[in-house]
Amino acid sequence: MRAAVLRQFGAPLTVREVPDPELARGEVVVEVLAASVAPYAAEVFSGERNYPLVPPVVPGIGGVGRVVHVGPDATRLRPGDLVWCDPTVRSRDDALTPDITLQGWSSRGEGGARLARYLHDGSFAELMRIPTENVFPLPAAAGDDPARWAALGVHLIPYGGLLAGGLAAGETLLVSGATGNLGSSAVAVAVAMGAGRVVAPGRNQAALGLLADRFGPLVRPVPLTGDEADDRTAMSAAADGPIDMVIDLLPPSAPSSASRAAAMTVREYGRVVLMGGVGMLGGDDLALPYPWLMRNSITVRGQWMYPRTANVGITRLLASGALDLAPERVRSFGLDAVNDAVAYAASHGGPFDRTTLTPLAG
């Protein structure tokens, strides 16, 4: 098969012939129809993000595909099935605290690294080997436009955070980082889940306008100034009432003060979910006042990715139309243009911009 290979950090990806993946028990081989290219992929491949990838590696974080081969322990999947391949692989030998790797992308701790050495390669290839429990059936409509449905992997991440925070219909949510690729997705997913109001702070006026145009009065844009106290006041005022939950999806380049300003808008007994990259590349730690946390009974939770069941939930939201993919701007690239795709994604990382790789396209 053909695949895009990262030979070393800082070098362009190379498209070449590699051996077809060999099926083992508990695994599925999938023909990759479309894989999302993250806006920060160039930062990963350059080494800037210091991800624990071990070259040479076929990168890529999940995708839409068709089943080619299934293992003998698969009871429902069949060759030809249209599926979503979830890259979040968990070890099977510790149900309470499983090790995790993002297949073809990243991992957590030594256990995750061991898992990554076995499930080494991702979805920037014609074929992908993946654990059976990471393959999820998609509706037939996804086959009409698999490149658009590859955005499922983007929406999954904030959906996992909203589930972790227990977002309920009618509640007011503040999305810290709302004008970014993941943050704007959180706004869309929250609306689809029935949020009563979404406060969307950011500095990009055009992106704030896009959110307001798409979602109308449900979304309250807030232009940020960078002054922590003033921004907190403006965000609270935009909510026009208590903020039940805050989800933070700011990138590593954002200062911790921006996360703190957003977090401290939450009401008494409110919830804060941290999913962004603040502090991952250095900088100040997030310092939330102990007395404020204790006296207001605030729940602060970190959340990396999402539970397996989130794959089913997000697919239902998409299939029902509650979460609409139609307004998203999708640009697809063939496998031979993978480096063009990475560059394009880096310059088109705004709200609802999607870049996809279609390995089987001519």
N, C-alpha and C positions, 0 to 999 in steps of 0.2 A: 504494500500500500504506500501511498504518498503521505507525507506529513511535514509540518513545519517544525524545525528543531532549533532550540536555543543551545548553541554549542558552548558559549561562554557569555558571561555578563558583559554588556557593552558592545556586543557584536550583533549584526542583523540576524534575524531568523533565516535559516536555510531550508528550502523545500527539497526533499530528497526521498528516495525509496528507502523504506525501513521494513523489517519483518512484520507480517500480520500478527496481531495479538493472539495468543494461544488461550483458549477457553479452559478454565478450571471449574471444579465444583463450586457452586455458590456465586457464579459470575455469569455475565451476559456480554456478548459482543454486539455492538451497535454500529450501524452505518450512520455517520454524522452528516446531517442535512444542514444544520446551522449552529454556530457557536458564537456567543457574544464576545466582543472585544472590549474590555473595560477601558474607560478613559485614562486610567492610570497604568495601563499595561506597559507603556514605554518606560515608566519609572521602575517597574518591576524588572524588566529585561535589561535595563541599564545597570541595575544593582543599587540604584538610589534608595529603594525601599528596604533593602537588606532582607528580602524574603528568603526563607530556607529552601529554595529550589537547588537541586544539584544537577548542573549540566553534565553531559548532554541530556536534554529533556524535551519532550513534546509538551508545550504548555497548553493552557485553555481550561476554562472553568465551566464545565458542563455544556449541555446543548440539547437540541432537538434532533432526534434520529429515528431510524427504523431498526428493529431487532433483526439481527442476522443469525445468531446462534444463542441458545439458552442451555444452561447446565441441567443435569438430570434432576436437580431438586427444585426446579421452577415448576409451579403447578398451574399458573394462569397465563404467564407470558408465552407468546408464540412468535416465531419468525414472521416478519412483516408488520408487527405491531408498531404503531407510531407512539413514541415515548419521549418523555423528558428525562435526561440523565442528570441527576443531582450530584455535584462534585463533593459534597460534604460527607466524607467516608468516616465511619466510626468503627473502632475496634470491637470485636465480638466477644471478647473475653473479660469484660468488666461492664456490667449493666449500669452500675451506679455512677462511675466516672470514666467513661470510655475515652480513649485517646482519639484524636481527630486529625485528619488531614484533608485539605482541599486538593483533590486529585489534580495534578498538573499545575499547582499554583502555590500552596503554602501548607504549613503544618504547625502543630502546637506541641512543644516539648519533645523529649527523646522518644516517647512512645509514638507520637504523631510522625516523627521523622522515620522511625522503623516502618510504619505503615506506608509512608510515602516511598520508601525504597522498594516496596513490593508493588504498589499501585502507583507507578512512577509517572505515567504519561497521561496527558489530558486530551482535550477535544479538538486541537488544531491539526486534525488528521482525518483521513477518509474512514478509518475504523477506530473504535475505542472499546477497551475492556473495562467493565465496571461491575461492582457487586450487585447481585440481583435485587437487594433491598433498596438500591439507589436508582431504580428504574421505575418510572411512573407513567401509566397510560395517559395519552392526550386525546381530546376529542378530534374527530375527523377534520373539523374546520382548521385545525393547526397545520394539517398537511397542505392546505392551499397557500399558506404563507409562513413556512417554518422560520424564515429570517425574522419576521415580526414577532413570532411566538418565542424566539430565543430570549426576548426581554423578560420572560418569566423569571429568569435567574436574577435579574436586577430587582424585580418587585419582591422576590422571596425574602431578601435580606431585611428590609424595613418591616415586612409583614411578620417576620419572626420576632422583631423587636416589639411590635404592637401587641402581638400575642403574649409575649413575656410580661408586658406592662398591664395586660388585662384591659385593653381599650374596649369600652362598652359603647353601644349605640347612644347617641345624644351627647356624649362627653366632649369637652373642649381639650384639644391636643395642641401643643406647641412643638413644631419641628425645627430644631436647631440645625442649621445647614440646609434650609428648605430650597435654596436656589441651586444646589448641586444636583448631580445625577441621581444619587441615592436619596437625597433629601426631597427632591421633587417627586420621586417615586413614593416616598412615605406620605406625602400630601395626597396623592392619588389613591393610594391603598386605604388610607384613613377615611377618605370620603366614601370609598366603596364599602367599607366596613360600617358605615353609618355614623361617623363622627358628626356631632352637631355643629362644631366650629373648629377650624384649623388656623392657628396663628402661624404665619410664615415669615420669619425674619430673614433678612439678607441684605447685602450691599449692592447686588446686581439689579439695577432698576428694571432693565429689560426682562430679566427672568421673573421678577416680582410681578410685572405686568402680564406676563404669559400665564402665570398661575391664577391671577385674578380673572383674566379673560376666560380661562378654561373652566374654572369652578365657580365663578360668581361670588355671591355674598357668603357662601360657606367658608371661604378662605379670606383671612385678614392679613394682607401683606404689611410688613413693618420694615421700613428702610433703617438700617443700622448705621451708627456714627462711629463706633469703636470706643465710645465712652461707656464703661460698664454700668454705672448708675443710671445714666440717661437711657441707655438701651433697655435696661430692665424695666424702667418706668413705662417706656413706649410699648414694650411687648405686653405688659400687664394691662395697659389701657386698651390695646387693640382687642383683647379677649372679651372686654365688656362683661366681665364676670369671672368666677374662679377658673383657673386652669387645672384640670384634673390630672394631666399627664404631660411630661416632656420627653421627647426622644431626641437624642443627640447623634447626628450623623456627620459632624464636621470632619474634614480631612486632616491629615497630619500637619499641614501647614498652618492650621488655625491655632490661635493662642488659647490657653486654658481659660483665660478671662472671658472669652466669648461663650464657652460652655457653661461656666459658672453663672454668668448673667442670665442665661436661658433657664438653667436648672432652678435658680432661686425665684422664679416666677410661679412655681407650682404651689397649689393651695395646701393648707393643713391636711394631713393624711394623703397628700398627693404622691405620685410615683414618677421617678426619673429613670429612664433606660439609657444606658451609655453603649453606643454601637460604633462610634466613629474612630478616628485615628489620632486624636489629640494626644500629644506626648510621645508618640511612637518613634519620632525622629529627634527626640530631645525637647528641651523647653521645660517650663514650670509644670509641676504636678497640678491636678485639679484639687483645689483646696476649698472644701465646703465647710462652713462653720459648724462645729460640733453642737453648740447650743441650738442653732436653727434646726438642724436635723432632729435632735432629740425632742425639743419642746413642740415641734410641729408634726412629730410622728411621720417623718418623710421616709419613703422607701426608695433606695437607690440600688439599681441592679445593673450589672454588666451583662451583656448578651452578645456572644459571638455566634453569628449565623442563626440557625433556626432548628426546631425539632423536625423529624422526618414527616410528621403529619402535616406540616405546613405546606409541603409540596401538593398535597391533595386539596387543601383549603384554597391556595392561590389559584390552582387550576379551575376550581369551581367558580371563583370570582371572575376569572377571565371568560370561562365558557358561558356564564350567565349574562355577561355584558356589563355587570356592575363595575368591573374594572375594564376600561375600554382601551384597547391597543391602537385603534384607528388613528387617533391624532398624533401618534408618535412618528418622528422622522427617522426612517430606517435607511441606512446605506450599506449595501452588501458588497463584499469583495470575494473573489475566488482565491483558492489556496496560493496560487503563484503570486498574488498581490498582497500577501500577508503583511509585509512591512509597510506597504501603503495603508493597509487597514489600521495598523498600530498608530501610524502618524496621524491618520484622519481622526481616529478616536481621541487622540490627545488634544486635538484642536476643536473637537465637537463634543464636549463633555457637559453641555448644559442640560436644562430640563428637557426630558423626553427626546433627547438625541441618542440614537442607538446605532452602533456599528457592529456588523456581523460578518463572520467568515463562513463561506459556503464551500466546504472542501470538495464536494462532488460536482460543483458547477463546472461547465466546460470553459 
